[in-house]
Amino acid sequence: MTDQPYHHGKLREALLERAMETIEEAGVDGLSLRQLARDVNVSHGAPAKHFRDKQALIDALALAGFESMNRRIHGAAQSGDHLRGRFVGVAQAYVDFAVAHPALLSVMYSTKHHPDSSAELRSTGEQGIQVAQAMITEAQEAGDLAAGDPETLAMVCFVSLHGAAVLAAGKHLDGTTVEDVVAATTDTLWAGMAAGVPAAQLS
């Protein structure tokens, strides 16, 4: 079989897109730079121009995943003037992303927390929770939520919503819709923060 010539104008983007599809279909073990090259119709050596090896591709996938998720979260956080509605919108954006890309989400967090992860990846991976912290602070200043450490409260929100997202992605909600789970989770979180339920300081 003759290798295809390198002529793809946006090879990096095409490889990342196909790699995202591949991990959802076959997991990370199914990733192969040579197979990706065949899938996007370029020579087997062409991907090396952008990714020195499979791990470099996985790192890039994690970064691209966080960037895509962050765009959704930022968009939801800026949609409307009602803080409560924006909070729910951010939660729904996160859970929807997780349900649509469960394998990618796993790659994103495992790569971010790897000892050799880049500063860029770690910084990009923190942007979502920083949005939550900012919204909580804004709601506290508006008098909608009780006083409390925004960092701790944002982490509690993240843990709760991530759990809901993982269950939804695995189809383990026992017939409950994703929307209903998000609504119930955000109702409970918001009510707790509004009432000032004490939360232990995270170290």
N, CA, C and O of each residue as an XYZ file, in Angstrom:
812
protein
N       0.833     -1.193      0.000
C       0.000      0.000      0.000
C       0.871      1.247      0.000
O       1.776      1.361      0.826
N       0.620      2.173     -0.899
C       1.425      3.385     -1.029
C       0.907      4.461     -0.084
O      -0.296      4.710     -0.006
N       1.838      5.100      0.639
C       1.441      6.167      1.544
C       0.879      7.345      0.768
O       1.320      7.641     -0.343
N      -0.089      8.009      1.360
C      -0.652      9.195      0.735
C       0.316     10.361      0.915
O       0.992     10.426      1.942
N       0.408     11.266     -0.023
C       1.310     12.410      0.115
C       0.800     13.370      1.177
O      -0.400     13.440      1.442
N       1.730     14.116      1.786
C       1.358     15.128      2.757
C       0.845     16.354      2.005
O       1.610     17.069      1.358
N      -0.458     16.581      2.102
C      -1.001     17.747      1.407
C      -2.172     18.365      2.157
O      -2.877     19.223      1.626
N      -2.377     17.919      3.410
C      -3.542     18.380      4.156
C      -3.275     19.774      4.714
O      -2.302     19.968      5.443
N      -4.114     20.735      4.388
C      -3.904     22.126      4.790
C      -4.025     22.373      6.272
O      -3.329     23.234      6.810
N      -4.891     21.640      6.950
C      -5.085     21.829      8.388
C      -4.949     20.477      9.077
O      -5.885     19.967      9.692
N      -3.761     19.922      8.953
C      -3.547     18.557      9.419
C      -3.729     18.430     10.924
O      -4.369     17.486     11.388
N      -3.186     19.349     11.683
C      -3.265     19.233     13.136
C      -4.721     19.175     13.601
O      -5.087     18.332     14.420
N      -5.543     20.078     13.071
C      -6.952     20.108     13.453
C      -7.674     18.821     13.034
O      -8.506     18.286     13.767
N      -7.328     18.342     11.829
C      -7.968     17.118     11.329
C      -7.580     15.907     12.178
O      -8.421     15.057     12.471
N      -6.313     15.829     12.570
C      -5.866     14.718     13.402
C      -6.527     14.750     14.776
O      -6.946     13.712     15.288
N      -6.624     15.935     15.375
C      -7.255     16.053     16.687
C      -8.739     15.675     16.618
O      -9.259     14.985     17.494
N      -9.397     16.134     15.575
C     -10.821     15.820     15.422
C     -11.033     14.316     15.280
O     -11.916     13.740     15.915
N     -10.221     13.697     14.450
C     -10.360     12.250     14.254
C      -9.949     11.489     15.519
O     -10.537     10.457     15.842
N      -8.943     11.997     16.232
C      -8.514     11.347     17.468
C      -9.620     11.398     18.524
O      -9.812     10.440     19.273
N     -10.341     12.516     18.580
C     -11.465     12.616     19.524
C     -12.535     11.589     19.194
O     -13.101     10.961     20.090
N     -12.809     11.420     17.919
C     -13.788     10.418     17.501
C     -13.304      9.016     17.860
O     -14.081      8.174     18.310
N     -12.011      8.780     17.657
C     -11.446      7.455     17.894
C     -11.532      7.042     19.353
O     -11.898      5.906     19.654
N     -11.197      7.964     20.275
C     -11.213      7.563     21.683
C     -12.641      7.321     22.178
O     -12.857      6.533     23.099
N     -13.614      7.999     21.564
C     -15.001      7.721     21.952
C     -15.457      6.368     21.404
O     -16.320      5.709     21.984
N     -14.865      5.966     20.277
C     -15.234      4.683     19.652
C     -14.462      3.510     20.238
O     -15.025      2.436     20.447
N     -13.164      3.713     20.505
C     -12.306      2.585     20.866
C     -11.426      2.842     22.082
O     -10.612      1.989     22.436
N     -11.569      3.995     22.732
C     -10.748      4.308     23.888
C      -9.351      4.761     23.496
O      -8.987      4.755     22.321
N      -8.583      5.151     24.489
C      -7.225      5.644     24.242
C      -6.348      4.559     23.625
O      -5.481      4.854     22.802
N      -6.569      3.306     24.017
C      -5.768      2.205     23.472
C      -5.968      2.063     21.966
O      -5.125      1.488     21.277
N      -7.081      2.587     21.454
C      -7.335      2.504     20.024
C      -6.651      3.583     19.210
O      -6.727      3.585     17.981
N      -5.975      4.508     19.898
C      -5.293      5.586     19.184
C      -4.002      5.090     18.545
O      -3.230      4.361     19.168
N      -3.778      5.487     17.313
C      -2.549      5.169     16.596
C      -2.281      6.286     15.607
O      -3.139      6.610     14.787
N      -1.094      6.878     15.677
C      -0.759      7.963     14.752
C      -0.797      7.472     13.305
O      -1.225      8.200     12.409
N      -0.356      6.257     13.084
C      -0.361      5.710     11.726
C      -1.793      5.546     11.210
O      -2.089      5.868     10.059
N      -2.688      5.034     12.087
C      -4.073      4.862     11.665
C      -4.753      6.213     11.467
O      -5.554      6.374     10.547
N      -4.441      7.176     12.318
C      -5.015      8.512     12.143
C      -4.589      9.106     10.805
O      -5.384      9.745     10.116
N      -3.332      8.890     10.448
C      -2.852      9.377      9.159
C      -3.653      8.768      8.015
O      -4.026      9.459      7.067
N      -3.914      7.470      8.116
C      -4.727      6.825      7.081
C      -6.142      7.405      7.068
O      -6.720      7.633      6.005
N      -6.685      7.639      8.254
C      -8.058      8.136      8.344
C      -8.236      9.509      7.702
O      -9.280      9.796      7.117
N      -7.203     10.363      7.816
C      -7.322     11.713      7.236
C      -6.615     11.810      5.883
O      -6.498     12.886      5.296
N      -6.143     10.640      5.403
C      -5.620     10.557      4.034
C      -4.330     11.347      3.811
O      -4.203     12.106      2.850
N      -3.364     11.146      4.741
C      -2.036     11.723      4.561
C      -1.004     10.624      4.770
O      -1.347      9.520      5.192
N       0.253     10.919      4.479
C       1.311      9.926      4.632
C       1.480      9.570      6.104
O       1.173     10.375      6.983
N       1.975      8.351      6.370
C       2.051      7.875      7.753
C       3.004      8.709      8.598
O       2.878      8.738      9.823
N       3.953      9.386      7.963
C       4.896     10.199      8.722
C       4.435     11.633      8.940
O       5.055     12.373      9.704
N       3.363     12.030      8.282
C       2.914     13.425      8.359
C       2.535     13.877      9.763
O       2.846     15.015     10.115
N       1.875     13.050     10.596
C       1.499     13.517     11.937
C       2.677     13.936     12.805
O       2.515     14.734     13.729
N       3.876     13.398     12.509
C       5.053     13.735     13.314
C       5.394     15.218     13.250
O       6.099     15.732     14.118
N       4.908     15.892     12.245
C       5.134     17.335     12.138
C       4.484     18.072     13.310
O       4.942     19.145     13.703
N       3.415     17.492     13.866
C       2.667     18.144     14.935
C       2.744     17.393     16.267
O       2.668     18.013     17.327
N       2.895     16.063     16.224
C       2.911     15.267     17.449
C       4.076     14.292     17.388
O       4.121     13.418     16.523
N       5.022     14.449     18.315
C       6.228     13.612     18.255
C       5.928     12.149     18.543
O       6.634     11.254     18.078
N       4.843     11.909     19.337
C       4.459     10.540     19.658
C       3.013     10.534     20.140
O       2.347     11.570     20.150
N       2.539      9.371     20.535
C       1.146      9.228     20.956
C       0.847     10.063     22.195
O      -0.236     10.636     22.312
N       1.807     10.136     23.127
C       1.566     10.918     24.346
C       1.403     12.397     24.032
O       0.585     13.081     24.646
N       2.181     12.886     23.078
C       2.040     14.289     22.683
C       0.653     14.533     22.092
O       0.061     15.591     22.306
N       0.147     13.572     21.363
C      -1.209     13.676     20.808
C      -2.243     13.698     21.935
O      -3.181     14.494     21.899
N      -2.075     12.831     22.931
C      -3.003     12.783     24.057
C      -2.977     14.099     24.829
O      -4.025     14.602     25.236
N      -1.793     14.655     25.031
C      -1.669     15.949     25.710
C      -2.433     17.033     24.946
O      -3.142     17.846     25.539
N      -2.276     17.026     23.629
C      -2.960     18.010     22.798
C      -4.472     17.799     22.827
O      -5.239     18.761     22.804
N      -4.895     16.540     22.878
C      -6.318     16.231     22.981
C      -6.907     16.789     24.274
O      -7.992     17.371     24.273
N      -6.182     16.607     25.373
C      -6.658     17.103     26.664
C      -6.805     18.623     26.634
O      -7.804     19.162     27.110
N      -5.817     19.309     26.081
C      -5.873     20.767     25.998
C      -7.031     21.220     25.118
O      -7.777     22.129     25.479
N      -7.175     20.578     23.959
C      -8.270     20.937     23.053
C      -9.625     20.666     23.699
O     -10.578     21.416     23.486
N      -9.713     19.595     24.489
C     -10.958     19.281     25.175
C     -11.330     20.345     26.184
O     -12.481     20.777     26.239
N     -10.363     20.773     26.986
C     -10.631     21.832     27.959
C     -11.005     23.138     27.267
O     -11.891     23.858     27.728
N     -10.337     23.439     26.171
C     -10.659     24.673     25.446
C     -12.083     24.643     24.919
O     -12.799     25.642     24.994
N     -12.493     23.507     24.389
C     -13.856     23.367     23.873
C     -14.875     23.466     25.004
O     -15.885     24.158     24.873
N     -14.613     22.778     26.116
C     -15.519     22.820     27.253
C     -15.600     24.220     27.847
O     -16.680     24.688     28.207
N     -14.453     24.883     27.945
C     -14.433     26.230     28.507
C     -15.247     27.208     27.675
O     -15.899     28.097     28.221
N     -15.213     27.049     26.364
C     -16.014     27.938     25.509
C     -17.499     27.789     25.841
O     -18.230     28.778     25.895
N     -17.933     26.568     26.059
C     -19.339     26.336     26.404
C     -19.673     26.933     27.766
O     -20.720     27.554     27.945
N     -18.772     26.737     28.721
C     -19.004     27.244     30.070
C     -19.023     28.767     30.086
O     -19.902     29.377     30.696
N     -18.051     29.377     29.415
C     -18.008     30.843     29.362
C     -19.262     31.390     28.684
O     -19.822     32.395     29.122
N     -19.694     30.732     27.628
C     -20.897     31.176     26.929
C     -22.115     31.124     27.826
O     -22.928     32.049     27.834
N     -22.246     30.041     28.587
C     -23.387     29.903     29.497
C     -23.312     30.917     30.631
O     -24.338     31.444     31.061
N     -22.110     31.194     31.116
C     -21.940     32.130     32.228
C     -22.298     33.549     31.840
O     -22.611     34.372     32.701
N     -22.255     33.841     30.546
C     -22.534     35.195     30.072
C     -23.918     35.321     29.445
O     -24.265     36.369     28.901
N     -24.701     34.258     29.523
C     -26.021     34.255     28.887
C     -27.099     34.676     29.886
O     -27.535     33.872     30.710
N     -27.519     35.919     29.811
C     -28.582     36.408     30.676
C     -28.067     37.189     31.865
O     -26.875     37.169     32.172
N     -28.983     37.879     32.533
C     -28.626     38.707     33.681
C     -28.947     38.046     35.013
O     -28.504     38.515     36.062
N     -29.711     36.964     34.978
C     -30.150     36.315     36.208
C     -29.090     35.328     36.669
O     -28.793     34.357     35.974
N     -28.516     35.581     37.855
C     -27.417     34.760     38.335
C     -27.806     33.294     38.499
O     -27.039     32.399     38.145
N     -28.976     33.059     39.027
C     -29.422     31.677     39.245
C     -29.523     30.923     37.917
O     -29.113     29.767     37.814
N     -30.070     31.590     36.915
C     -30.183     30.961     35.605
C     -28.838     30.703     34.965
O     -28.648     29.676     34.312
N     -27.907     31.616     35.141
C     -26.561     31.428     34.590
C     -25.846     30.273     35.276
O     -25.115     29.519     34.634
N     -26.056     30.137     36.572
C     -25.467     29.043     37.337
C     -25.954     27.698     36.792
O     -25.164     26.778     36.581
N     -27.249     27.601     36.572
C     -27.817     26.378     36.011
C     -27.282     26.148     34.597
O     -26.985     25.015     34.219
N     -27.163     27.219     33.824
C     -26.659     27.096     32.456
C     -25.237     26.567     32.411
O     -24.909     25.734     31.566
N     -24.392     27.042     33.312
C     -23.011     26.554     33.383
C     -22.995     25.075     33.758
O     -22.247     24.290     33.175
N     -23.817     24.702     34.725
C     -23.895     23.303     35.135
C     -24.352     22.419     33.981
O     -23.786     21.351     33.748
N     -25.375     22.864     33.262
C     -25.889     22.087     32.138
C     -24.849     21.975     31.033
O     -24.722     20.923     30.407
N     -24.105     23.051     30.787
C     -23.065     23.026     29.755
C     -21.992     21.996     30.094
O     -21.520     21.269     29.220
N     -21.613     21.940     31.365
C     -20.588     20.987     31.784
C     -21.088     19.547     31.640
O     -20.393     18.694     31.088
N     -22.286     19.289     32.135
C     -22.817     17.926     32.080
C     -23.066     17.500     30.637
O     -22.788     16.357     30.275
N     -23.581     18.395     29.820
C     -23.807     18.065     28.410
C     -22.500     17.701     27.710
O     -22.457     16.757     26.922
N     -21.434     18.451     27.999
C     -20.135     18.148     27.404
C     -19.668     16.760     27.848
O     -19.185     15.974     27.033
N     -19.811     16.465     29.125
C     -19.371     15.170     29.654
C     -20.136     14.016     29.029
O     -19.559     12.974     28.719
N     -21.434     14.205     28.847
C     -22.255     13.147     28.251
C     -21.882     12.930     26.785
O     -21.875     11.799     26.299
N     -21.572     14.027     26.084
C     -21.220     13.925     24.667
C     -19.812     13.375     24.458
O     -19.532     12.760     23.429
N     -18.922     13.594     25.433
C     -17.508     13.215     25.259
C     -16.960     12.531     26.519
O     -16.008     13.035     27.114
N     -17.526     11.417     26.935
C     -17.084     10.790     28.196
C     -15.621     10.336     28.175
O     -14.900     10.533     29.153
N     -15.184      9.739     27.084
C     -13.796      9.276     27.012
C     -12.833     10.464     26.988
O     -11.781     10.430     27.626
N     -13.194     11.498     26.257
C     -12.353     12.694     26.206
C     -12.257     13.331     27.582
O     -11.177     13.764     27.984
N     -13.366     13.397     28.312
C     -13.354     13.999     29.646
C     -12.385     13.257     30.556
O     -11.648     13.876     31.325
N     -12.387     11.942     30.468
C     -11.466     11.138     31.276
C     -10.020     11.451     30.913
O      -9.173     11.585     31.796
N      -9.734     11.567     29.620
C      -8.388     11.909     29.159
C      -7.996     13.295     29.655
O      -6.858     13.509     30.074
N      -8.925     14.226     29.609
C      -8.646     15.604     30.032
C      -8.164     15.655     31.476
O      -7.138     16.269     31.772
N      -8.902     15.011     32.372
C      -8.556     15.109     33.787
C      -7.357     14.242     34.156
O      -6.535     14.647     34.978
N      -7.246     13.063     33.566
C      -6.093     12.217     33.881
C      -4.803     12.867     33.385
O      -3.770     12.778     34.048
N      -4.857     13.517     32.232
C      -3.670     14.177     31.684
C      -3.338     15.438     32.467
O      -2.169     15.721     32.729
N      -4.362     16.192     32.839
C      -4.145     17.420     33.623
C      -3.448     17.120     34.948
O      -2.582     17.880     35.379
N      -3.824     16.012     35.596
C      -3.279     15.694     36.914
C      -2.014     14.841     36.853
O      -1.488     14.430     37.888
N      -1.528     14.576     35.649
C      -0.272     13.837     35.526
C       0.885     14.734     35.981
O       0.871     15.932     35.702
N       1.872     14.185     36.666
C       2.995     14.996     37.154
C       3.711     15.784     36.058
O       4.285     16.838     36.329
N       3.682     15.284     34.828
C       4.385     15.949     33.733
C       3.481     16.854     32.897
O       3.877     17.293     31.817
N       2.283     17.135     33.380
C       1.378     17.990     32.603
C       1.959     19.394     32.476
O       2.677     19.867     33.358
N       1.638     20.049     31.370
C       2.176     21.378     31.113
C       1.444     22.440     31.927
O       0.306     22.241     32.352
N       2.114     23.567     32.136
C       1.490     24.688     32.848
C       0.287     25.194     32.064
O      -0.710     25.613     32.653
N       0.377     25.156     30.733
C      -0.741     25.611     29.908
C      -1.967     24.736     30.126
O      -3.083     25.239     30.255
N      -1.754     23.425     30.166
C      -2.882     22.504     30.374
C      -3.491     22.695     31.755
O      -4.713     22.740     31.895
N      -2.648     22.808     32.771
C      -3.174     22.981     34.132
C      -3.959     24.283     34.241
O      -5.026     24.319     34.854
N      -3.436     25.339     33.654
C      -4.117     26.636     33.699
C      -5.447     26.585     32.959
O      -6.462     27.069     33.459
N      -5.438     26.001     31.776
C      -6.665     25.897     30.982
C      -7.685     25.010     31.681
O      -8.887     25.267     31.622
N      -7.200     23.964     32.342
C      -8.085     23.055     33.040
C      -8.726     23.646     34.279
O      -9.694     23.088     34.794
N      -8.204     24.773     34.773
C      -8.769     25.415     35.959
C      -9.791     26.491     35.609
O     -10.471     27.005     36.497
N      -9.908     26.838     34.336
C     -10.753     27.969     33.964
C     -12.231     27.739     34.278
O     -12.931     28.680     34.655
N     -12.709     26.526     34.132
C     -14.112     26.243     34.396
C     -14.486     26.506     35.844
O     -15.502     27.141     36.125
N     -13.660     26.016     36.763
C     -13.972     26.205     38.180
C     -13.772     27.663     38.582
O     -14.422     28.147     39.508
N     -12.875     28.362     37.888
C     -12.706     29.787     38.151
C     -13.941     30.579     37.756
O     -14.287     31.568     38.402
N     -14.603     30.140     36.696
C     -15.873     30.764     36.310
C     -16.893     30.572     37.422
O     -17.617     31.503     37.774
N     -16.951     29.365     37.974
C     -17.887     29.083     39.062
C     -17.576     29.948     40.282
O     -18.489     30.490     40.905
N     -16.312     30.080     40.620
C     -15.921     30.915     41.757
C     -16.365     32.359     41.554
O     -16.891     32.991     42.470
N     -16.148     32.874     40.343
C     -16.530     34.251     40.055
C     -18.037     34.443     40.159
O     -18.497     35.465     40.669
N     -18.808     33.475     39.682
C     -20.265     33.569     39.759
C     -20.748     33.523     41.208
O     -21.658     34.259     41.589
N     -20.138     32.662     42.003
C     -20.509     32.570     43.414
C     -20.197     33.875     44.131
O     -21.006     34.366     44.918
N     -19.023     34.436     43.859
C     -18.649     35.722     44.458
C     -19.636     36.806     44.066
O     -20.067     37.590     44.911
N     -19.995     36.857     42.793
C     -20.955     37.844     42.312
C     -22.307     37.688     43.006
O     -22.941     38.675     43.379
N     -22.741     36.442     43.174
C     -24.026     36.185     43.822
C     -23.978     36.542     45.306
O     -24.972     37.012     45.861
N     -22.840     36.324     45.948
C     -22.691     36.711     47.348
C     -22.748     38.236     47.491
O     -23.400     38.760     48.394
N     -22.069     38.926     46.604
C     -22.058     40.382     46.659
C     -23.429     40.974     46.371
O     -23.765     42.055     46.855
N     -24.228     40.247     45.565
C     -25.588     40.709     45.255
C     -26.575     40.348     46.359
O     -27.728     40.777     46.328
N     -26.126     39.559     47.334
C     -27.002     39.160     48.426
C     -27.840     37.931     48.125
O     -28.712     37.570     48.915
N     -27.586     37.279     46.986
C     -28.345     36.072     46.620
C     -27.836     34.836     47.353
O     -28.596     33.900     47.599
N     -26.558     34.831     47.701
C     -25.959     33.718     48.425
C     -25.331     34.237     49.712
O     -24.908     35.390     49.795
N     -25.279     33.366     50.709
C     -24.673     33.726     51.981
C     -23.154     33.785     51.843
O     -22.583     33.287     50.873
N     -22.522     34.398     52.823
C     -21.063     34.484     52.821
C     -20.464     33.083     52.934
O     -21.054     32.186     53.537
N     -19.307     32.918     52.357
C     -18.616     31.634     52.387
C     -17.448     31.688     51.429
O     -17.411     32.537     50.538
N     -16.507     30.805     51.601
C     -15.322     30.798     50.750
C     -15.693     30.339     49.339
O     -16.077     29.183     49.161
N     -15.589     31.213     48.327
C     -15.993     30.846     46.965
C     -15.209     29.664     46.402
O     -15.757     28.862     45.645
N     -13.933     29.551     46.766
C     -13.117     28.445     46.249
C     -13.651     27.105     46.749
O     -13.777     26.149     45.984
N     -13.962     27.050     48.046
C     -14.507     25.825     48.620
C     -15.873     25.502     48.025
O     -16.144     24.358     47.659
N     -16.730     26.512     47.932
C     -18.068     26.290     47.408
C     -18.038     25.860     45.945
O     -18.814     24.999     45.532
N     -17.142     26.459     45.161
C     -17.026     26.081     43.752
C     -16.560     24.634     43.624
O     -17.009     23.911     42.735
N     -15.656     24.210     44.515
C     -15.189     22.830     44.470
C     -16.315     21.857     44.811
O     -16.431     20.800     44.192
N     -17.142     22.211     45.794
C     -18.283     21.363     46.145
C     -19.241     21.249     44.959
O     -19.752     20.168     44.664
N     -19.477     22.374     44.286
C     -20.346     22.365     43.102
C     -19.759     21.477     42.014
O     -20.472     20.701     41.378
N     -18.448     21.600     41.805
C     -17.799     20.800     40.770
C     -17.905     19.307     41.072
O     -18.245     18.512     40.196
N     -17.614     18.936     42.313
C     -17.665     17.523     42.688
C     -19.074     16.964     42.473
O     -19.240     15.862     41.952
N     -20.080     17.732     42.878
C     -21.466     17.276     42.729
C     -21.846     17.120     41.262
O     -22.441     16.117     40.868
N     -21.503     18.109     40.467
C     -21.886     18.082     39.052
C     -21.060     17.070     38.264
O     -21.556     16.458     37.318
N     -19.810     16.899     38.652
C     -18.992     15.900     37.966
C     -19.551     14.505     38.236
O     -19.583     13.664     37.338
N     -19.989     14.261     39.459
C     -20.611     12.979     39.763
C     -21.861     12.752     38.939
O     -22.084     11.658     38.419
N     -22.681     13.795     38.821
C     -23.887     13.692     37.995
C     -23.516     13.443     36.536
O     -24.162     12.657     35.843
N     -22.467     14.124     36.081
C     -22.043     13.977     34.691
C     -21.557     12.568     34.393
O     -21.896     11.999     33.355
N     -20.761     11.997     35.301
C     -20.236     10.644     35.102
C     -21.371      9.627     35.081
O     -21.374      8.716     34.254
N     -22.330      9.779     35.984
C     -23.472      8.865     36.006
C     -24.304      9.005     34.732
O     -24.758      8.012     34.164
N     -24.498     10.247     34.291
C     -25.271     10.470     33.067
C     -24.551      9.891     31.856
O     -25.171      9.260     31.000
N     -23.240     10.108     31.791
C     -22.461      9.594     30.663
C     -22.485      8.076     30.612
O     -22.473      7.484     29.533
N     -22.519      7.443     31.788
C     -22.554      5.991     31.844
C     -23.957      5.411     31.764
O     -24.152      4.200     31.863
N     -24.937      6.303     31.582
C     -26.351      5.895     31.489
C     -26.798      5.162     32.751
O     -27.462      4.128     32.687
N     -26.417      5.724     33.901
C     -26.739      5.114     35.191
C     -27.729      5.962     35.995
O     -27.706      5.939     37.225
N     -28.578      6.693     35.319
C     -29.525      7.562     36.019
C     -30.874      6.879     36.268
O     -31.795      7.501     36.796
N     -30.987      5.623     35.894
C     -32.196      4.831     36.162
C     -33.465      5.513     35.660
O     -34.472      5.584     36.365
N     -33.397      6.007     34.436
C     -34.583      6.579     33.811
C     -34.785      8.054     34.037
O     -35.619      8.664     33.368
N     -34.047      8.655     34.961
C     -34.144     10.094     35.184
C     -33.409     10.827     34.066
O     -32.325     10.408     33.661
N     -33.982     11.907     33.567
C     -33.328     12.632     32.483
C     -32.136     13.427     33.008
O     -32.064     13.769     34.189
N     -31.214     13.708     32.109
C     -30.048     14.517     32.470
C     -30.498     15.889     32.955
O     -29.958     16.421     33.925
N     -31.482     16.456     32.281
C     -31.971     17.790     32.651
C     -32.540     17.797     34.064
O     -32.307     18.739     34.821
N     -33.289     16.748     34.424
C     -33.870     16.676     35.763
C     -32.788     16.531     36.832
O     -32.884     17.121     37.909
N     -31.763     15.745     36.527
C     -30.666     15.572     37.477
C     -29.924     16.891     37.670
O     -29.594     17.259     38.797
N     -29.662     17.601     36.579
C     -28.982     18.897     36.686
C     -29.840     19.875     37.481
O     -29.324     20.608     38.326
N     -31.132     19.892     37.219
C     -32.030     20.798     37.929
C     -32.041     20.492     39.425
O     -31.947     21.406     40.245
N     -32.154     19.221     39.783
C     -32.184     18.840     41.198
C     -30.861     19.152     41.889
O     -30.840     19.626     43.025
N     -29.754     18.881     41.190
C     -28.432     19.132     41.774
C     -28.203     20.620     41.977
O     -27.753     21.037     43.044
N     -28.505     21.419     40.974
C     -28.284     22.865     41.100
C     -29.242     23.488     42.109
O     -28.865     24.425     42.813
N     -30.479     22.984     42.195
C     -31.419     23.483     43.204
C     -30.851     23.263     44.605
O     -30.883     24.154     45.454
N     -30.333     22.060     44.825
C     -29.797     21.718     46.141
C     -28.549     22.540     46.462
O     -28.404     23.059     47.569
N     -27.663     22.651     45.494
C     -26.437     23.428     45.703
C     -26.748     24.888     45.991
O     -26.206     25.473     46.929
N     -27.623     25.471     45.182
C     -27.951     26.888     45.344
C     -28.635     27.125     46.692
O     -28.325     28.092     47.387
N     -29.549     26.253     47.053
C     -30.252     26.404     48.332
C     -29.275     26.324     49.503
O     -29.375     27.095     50.457
N     -28.337     25.393     49.425
C     -27.342     25.271     50.486
C     -26.467     26.496     50.591
O     -26.187     26.969     51.693
N     -26.027     27.020     49.450
C     -25.177     28.219     49.474
C     -25.960     29.444     49.926
O     -25.412     30.324     50.590
N     -27.231     29.503     49.569
C     -28.070     30.631     49.984
C     -28.318     30.608     51.484
O     -28.379     31.654     52.130
N     -28.461     29.399     52.033
C     -28.722     29.262     53.470
C     -27.460     29.405     54.299
O     -27.526     29.592     55.514
N     -26.298     29.315     53.636
C     -25.045     29.435     54.375
C     -24.656     28.169     55.088
O     -24.080     28.219     56.175
N     -24.962     27.027     54.495
C     -24.547     25.754     55.101
C     -23.021     25.714     55.203
O     -22.333     25.899     54.199
N     -22.494     25.479     56.386
C     -21.032     25.508     56.539
C     -20.352     24.469     55.660
O     -20.826     23.341     55.528
N     -19.252     24.859     55.070
C     -18.440     23.928     54.286
C     -17.022     23.977     54.827
O     -16.469     25.063     55.004
N     -16.426     22.830     55.091
C     -15.077     22.797     55.623
C     -14.104     23.410     54.624
O     -14.242     23.206     53.418
N     -13.134     24.151     55.112
C     -12.134     24.767     54.249
C     -11.251     23.696     53.633
O     -10.727     22.829     54.332
N     -11.092     23.764     52.318
C     -10.225     22.802     51.651
C      -8.782     23.221     51.818
O      -8.452     24.399     51.681
N      -7.922     22.266     52.112
C      -6.507     22.590     52.305
C      -5.809     22.660     50.971
O      -4.608     22.921     50.916
